[in-house]
Amino acid sequence: MVAALSGLAACSGVAVVYHRLDWWAERYIDEFVEFNAAQEAQFQRALNRVHVAHCRDDLPQYRTRLSEIVERARNGKVDRAYVADLRASLRSDLDRLLALAAPEAVTLLESLSTEQIARLEKGFEQSNADYLKRRAESEEDALKARRRMMIKRLEYWLGNLTPAQVQRVEEWATALWADGPLELQTRQRWQGRLLELLAARKTGEASRDDLYLWLVGFRDARSAEYQALRDHNESVTIALVADIAASLSQRQVTHLSNEAERWQGRLAAIDCSRVERS
């Protein structure tokens, strides 16, 4: 819910960091490479370490945050500074969990054979081609898609938006900067450097630390232009969420409270001891 309310994460639900780590691992490794038994065990150990830490350390905090968000929404205190703090907290969660998984991930990457690395490279190429197909839409279509996505995300937590709130979403969608080729260039830069490091590890020209730092420092693949675009889009999204929060009706606050209680129940029902034993 923290991610959905802030409108700054692609995933909905309070377990955004947890799910994003699974996505990250599958997108860049497991989707393209067929592991042997030892590698599969290594992969699962890395994910399990993150799952345990997330379940034990983060989920209780998310339950508290849900209550805090509802209380602030009820009292008109979800302002831009607060939404920005939520976003920073989520980013910190992601960075911490990536750092936790990275040592196992480095060991796994170092174990890839030359053939597996070649398949990984081909997988990257296919993924980028698929990305281009998905993004082959007009600016008008992209604008409509952004509008639909945000309305759906907000209405999940708030119920139906008012006409004024829908108009504010329209303004937000128009204010976003299109990333054009910048996101694809960033993906390719990250992938290319990873493949270079894997090849260099085979010859001893790169160290484990080089791989580790590239995994946890994924933002280093961004150009200054792309980072500026992301900063702008984050800023206009923070403004949107704060404005929507300031215009909530009693009905919407009640809807938010009910959804928060539902998620708190789901989180409380998770048995972290079972995660640790898996």
Steps between C-alpha positions, in 0.01 A plus 500: 500500500790735573617456141153536355414812700824668405438406138870446447529125458380276222378235741200546723484367853723550798743225399634703209867456587461128559333445162735732318799295615342186357436688177857630494647152544274337246528779244878507494603146585245223540290595197790450259728239656425137575670428832653171603398354836775675698427835337127465562569434867724810513230706333236385748731571796547856381127556461421331830742723688317802364157349568589431862640849559203664331248294694673551834608862473275677251149358524446615862610850395257494208211420732595804708534715190152404384352629824710814478393573142132459582530726805684765301249479215218542748665815639620647170867441570608304193699784349783501247771467762332194651450330161864570413605340829296188416671479163844536658413229752399258224821574312699432815318168546585396147865595533537315829343180370700509177818537702394201709441280195798623298779281650308181414413648161867569428591142586227380267613727217861386541386139457341560158667313216601667175195341336268632771643850465441483123137403564471786747622742233247369248231527765587863558473567127157337481382685811603831348326416172183417694533827689513694172184328378318587822607862474409538131198719573407857423542770762120525518471127575777524759318791666177301519685199642662710774165653587327161520780352710494777758122514527487125549770516767337784689149359478616170645577684825254788485196382306363709214682826436312826469500687165746752648733220609480340155590837349801521732612159375467630142728791589750261657505271195562798272778636723704177494803501275511214250819297537539442125813289445651581840357205694604251232849653491523459877392136482756432228775681690433294814480174308809574294711583803382187680602284205838675488556430869403135462751460217765684700445271799585203280840656425558645846478858375200579724437420864201384704476854632462634146201272444351576840525875453338483157209296633426725797594819317257445213419871490855563377382382158280808470617799302464846650222570249308188599543571871367852447197355323434259786542777758250718314244220467540411866446861599179541299371168634567601860308820430210303353468268798517786749231690307272196481550436872406859577170459314379172651134469589383321813389212278849469356665514840269221617585295191871554567458397863316181402764402245777572750334277759467224241869520416599514864310176554677336208839608627428393857402154371841439340702251702863613467620179667367308201689729266821435697451123474430505124 
